Each structure stands twice: as structure tokens, then as C-alpha cells.
């Protein structure tokens, strides 16, 4: 690529980043993700208060990066939805910039636009930006290493790998595996591998020593392993079978898309190499192999939880694979070119139509429609947020009731930990949701013991599930469910929200 081409690419990338800001920024401050975003505020608060992970509170298997980042930001600004929104916007700007930079290493400009447009139309859950950004950062760093193998680029990759792993441990494992295959395939690159893995090794060692110093290493490792196992065994929703696919279920069509695209790209690539032999440059072979490897691995999100929102989290490499496949199929003849462009437009149109249709207004998959009908403003301790009438009717009286109660802790038994930050109250159980004590008698006993020690006067109970009926409180944690109904009584009810107070007999 010449200097002039790089300059043009840079200007195009800047325009795309500005376009991203224009699309995403208006959506921030609209709608609330009570579980996932609540988890961020919960763990950031625990870190800020110096609580011990694994002992004072149960951790997940994501990695501490986002929580450490937000704890640091909140220490300067105070906890707020605006600060969180600024981080989300920054992650989306980075996603667009990297998607363009990575795409241009595979494709000519007009085709490199396709994955960027798909990410703008259907970016997936905004709070999952760390996964998308980490995916693209790994690919970018590995491509840089393949272009100029050596210790310097291996060191750059190593720093990116440890940063990505801090925010998403699964991505760290995927990136490490890819580097092993890239660096271990040739003996003269083994030293590069040592350089690449050194930052991760030091990071793991220092983290282990820090956790061991406060007695948290064993509990943290056990809790992370438990979270991994539970996430790999989610039974709801199930992957759509042929019946749903043939019935025209659009979600099912998109969920099958990675299978079709990666299989077709692999078949086309292997056939081309076999037919044309040395005509296909070795660098091109490595780039495509890397895309197939990491693209397939990132689809673990879809395998764990086959739904549209999780498919979109695998979007960066899936849309790139689509563009690469279509560009290659359209190389020979005007007819094929027209067919490839028609399929590209169908992909963009399908994503836009599905977002405007079934997923319109969804904070998880609604993208540019999130703001939509959210025209009611709710003032909270974390700042103002725009809600739709249904959300406002549940949350406004719930927070108003909590504000009117005497100070003290709040128990949120199920999946709405953001209520703690919104109400300015603290948890005493050390668990951010049902999954952290589900299917474990010991964990349920610990939750009940902590409740008996601190006896929170208030509870907000929403009898719902985010992972199928087996994660309903009465099924996943029957002892805790029984304790709740025995020791707390309903005071008010607003939609799904049962506002409860500890009964006089349980004082």
C-alpha cells in the first residue's frame, strides 16, 4: 500500500468513526440493562471499597479489566451512567477504526466497507463492546506480526493479548492459541512466541501473588471455573433446528449464517489453493486461515447462547468473512460481480430490516432504534435516563419507594443488581445474581447466613430468568426462595417488581 493509499484509508477511517459517533451517541442514556450493567457497577463499587474478590463477593469469569477501569473512573467522577456511556462510545469508535483497518488488509475499499456498515447497523449489545473490540485488536496485532515477523511485533501482540485477556479471559485464550499456531509453525519464530507470551505470563503471576496475599486465589479460581462451566451448560435458548430455519424464522437464518459462511469460505479457499497452487501467496493463506480460526472461536458466544444478540457479538469477523467470500466469488465475470453485490445489499438490508422489525427498541439488539419510544426521563442517583412507558411505570415508583425508606442495605435476589446503584443502597449477600448461588447448597447456605447476619429490611423481587426456566429462583435456589417468602412480605407491586419488607416476625 502506497503512502497516498494509506492517507486515503486514514481519511475514510476518520469519516467512519465520525459516522459511528453520530449513530451510537444518541442511543446512550436510553434504556437500562439491569443485569449486565448492574454487574459492572456492583463490581466497580466492591473494588472501590477494597473488598476481597472471591471472599467478600463472588466473581465471574470475564476478567477484572472492565471493573478495574470503571472503579478508577468512578473514583474520579463518581458512579454515573454518563461515565459508563462515555466508555461505551469510546469502545465503539475503536471497533469501527479497527474493523476498517483489519478489513483493508483483506479487501479493497468498497468491500472493506461492508463489515463496518454491518457493525453500524447491528452493533449488538452496546455494553458488550469489549468483546468486539478485543476480537478486532487480536486480529489486527496478529496480522501485523504476520506482515513483519520479529520480536518487536511479537511484543506488541503480547501487550495487546494481556490487555484483551484482562477484559475477556476467553478472548485471551483464543488469541494465545492463534499465536501458538502462528509462532509455533516455524522454528525460527519460537523466540518470538516467548516474547509474545511474556506479558501474559507476568500478568498472571503478579495477579496470582496479589490474590494469594489476601487469601483470594483459591476462591477466585474456583468461582471462575464454576462460572465457565455454567456458561457452557446453558440450555435455553436452544439452537434452532431445520424446522425453525425452513419456517422463515429470521433469527434462525442469522444463527445458521456462521456455519454457512465459514464453511463456504474454507471450502472456496481450499479449492482455490488446490487448483491454483503457488498462485495463492503464502501471506494470503495465513490471513484467511487466521480469520477462519478466530472467527470460528468467537462464535462460541453463539454456541453458548444461540440468540440474535450473541450472534452480533461474533459479528466483526463474521461480517468480514462474508465480505471476503462475496468479493472472491465476484472476481470472475460481471454476472458474478452483480450477484455478489446483490448478496451484500441483501445482508445489509436484512440486518437493517430485522433491527427495525422484531428487535426494534431492544437495548440488547436494537442499535439505532434504542432511543425510539423512550421519551420519559427518569432522574436517578446515576443521572437521568430515558425510558419507554412500560419501563418508567416499573422503575419510577420502585425507586421512589426505596428513596422513602430508612437507610440500609437492599436485597435483590434475582437479576437486577443495577437497582442497588440506582437506589444508592448496598448488597450484603456478595452475589450479583441467581447464577452465583444456583444449584449449590453451600452457596445458598452462605447467602442465607449473610442475610441473617445483616437482616436487610428491604427486598425487590422480580421473579424472572435470563437463562431459561431452570434459572428461576424457586428452581435454581429453592432454599433462598423459601427464605425470601418466609421472611419478607409484599408492600407494593409495580409490574414485575415486588417491593418487599422484612416481616416483623423475622426481625
Residue, then its C-alpha position, 0 to 999 in steps of 0.5 A: x500500500x502506497x503512502x497516498x493509499x494509506x492517507x486515503x484509508x486514514x481519511x475514510x477511517x476518520x469519516x467512519x468513526x465520525x459516522x459511528x459517533x453520530x449513530x451510537x451517541x444518541x442511543x446512550x442514556x436510553x434504556x437500562x440493562x439491569x443485569x449486565x450493567x448492574x454487574x459492572x457497577x456492583x463490581x466497580x463499587x466492591x473494588x472501590x471499597x477494597x473488598x476481597x474478590x472471591x471472599x467478600x463477593x463472588x466473581x465471574x469469569x470475564x476478567x477484572x479489566x472492565x471493573x478495574x477501569x470503571x472503579x478508577x473512573x468512578x473514583x474520579x467522577x463518581x458512579x454515573x451512567x454518563x461515565x459508563x456511556x462515555x466508555x461505551x462510545x469510546x469502545x465503539x469508535x475503536x471497533x469501527x477504526x479497527x474493523x476498517x483497518x483489519x478489513x483493508x488488509x483483506x479487501x479493497x475499499x468498497x468491500x472493506x466497507x461492508x463489515x463496518x456498515x454491518x457493525x453500524x447497523x447491528x452493533x449488538x449489545x452496546x455494553x458488550x463492546x469489549x468483546x468486539x473490540x478485543x476480537x478486532x485488536x487480536x486480529x489486527x496485532x496478529x496480522x501485523x506480526x504476520x506482515x513483519x515477523x520479529x520480536x518487536x511485533x511479537x511484543x506488541x501482540x503480547x501487550x495487546x493479548x494481556x490487555x484483551x485477556x484482562x477484559x475477556x479471559x476467553x478472548x485471551x485464550x483464543x488469541x494465545x492459541x492463534x499465536x501458538x499456531x502462528x509462532x509455533x509453525x516455524x522454528x525460527x519464530x519460537x523466540x518470538x512466541x516467548x516474547x509474545x507470551x511474556x506479558x501474559x505470563x507476568x500478568x498472571x503471576x503478579x495477579x496470582x501473588x496479589x490474590x494469594x496475599x489476601x487469601x483470594x486465589x483459591x476462591x477466585x479460581x474456583x468461582x471462575x471455573x464454576x462460572x465457565x462451566x455454567x456458561x457452557x451448560x446453558x440450555x435455553x435458548x436452544x439452537x434452532x433446528x431445520x424446522x425453525x430455519x425452513x419456517x422463515x424464522x429470521x433469527x434462525x437464518x442469522x444463527x445458521x449464517x456462521x456455519x454457512x459462511x465459514x464453511x463456504x469460505x474454507x471450502x472456496x479457499x481450499x479449492x482455490x489453493x488446490x487448483x491454483x497452487x503457488x498462485x495463492x501467496x503464502x501471506x494470503x493463506x495465513x490471513x484467511x486461515x487466521x480469520x477462519x480460526x478466530x472467527x470460528x472461536x468467537x462464535x462460541x458466544x453463539x454456541x453458548x447462547x444461540x440468540x440474535x444478540x450473541x450472534x452480533x457479538x461474533x459479528x466483526x469477523x463474521x461480517x468480514x468473512x462474508x465480505x471476503x467470500x462475496x468479493x472472491x466469488x465476484x472476481x470472475x465475470x460481471x454476472x458474478x460481480x452483480x450477484x455478489x453485490x446483490x448478496x451484500x445489499x441483501x445482508x445489509x438490508x436484512x440486518x437493517x430490516x430485522x433491527x427495525x422489525x422484531x428487535x426494534x427498541x431492544x437495548x440488547x439488539x436494537x442499535x439505532x432504534x434504542x432511543x425510539x419510544x423512550x421519551x420519559x426521563x427518569x432522574x436517578x442517583x446515576x443521572x437521568x435516563x430515558x425510558x419507554x412507558x412500560x419501563x418508567x411505570x416499573x422503575x419510577x415508583x420502585x425507586x421512589x419507594x426505596x428513596x422513602x425508606x430508612x437507610x440500609x442495605x437492599x436485597x435483590x435476589x434475582x437479576x437486577x443488581x443495577x437497582x442497588x446503584x440506582x437506589x444508592x443502597x448496598x448488597x450484603x449477600x456478595x452475589x450479583x445474581x441467581x447464577x452465583x448461588x444456583x444449584x449449590x447448597x453451600x452457596x445458598x447456605x452462605x447467602x442465607x447466613x449473610x442475610x441473617x447476619x445483616x437482616x436487610x429490611x428491604x427486598x425487590x423481587x422480580x421473579x424472572x430468568x435470563x437463562x431459561x426456566x431452570x434459572x428461576x429462583x424457586x428452581x435454581x435456589x429453592x432454599x433462598x426462595x423459601x427464605x425470601x417468602x418466609x421472611x419478607x412480605x409484599x408492600x407494593x407491586x409495580x409490574x414485575x417488581x415486588x417491593x418487599x419488607x422484612x416481616x416483623x416476625x423475622x426481625 
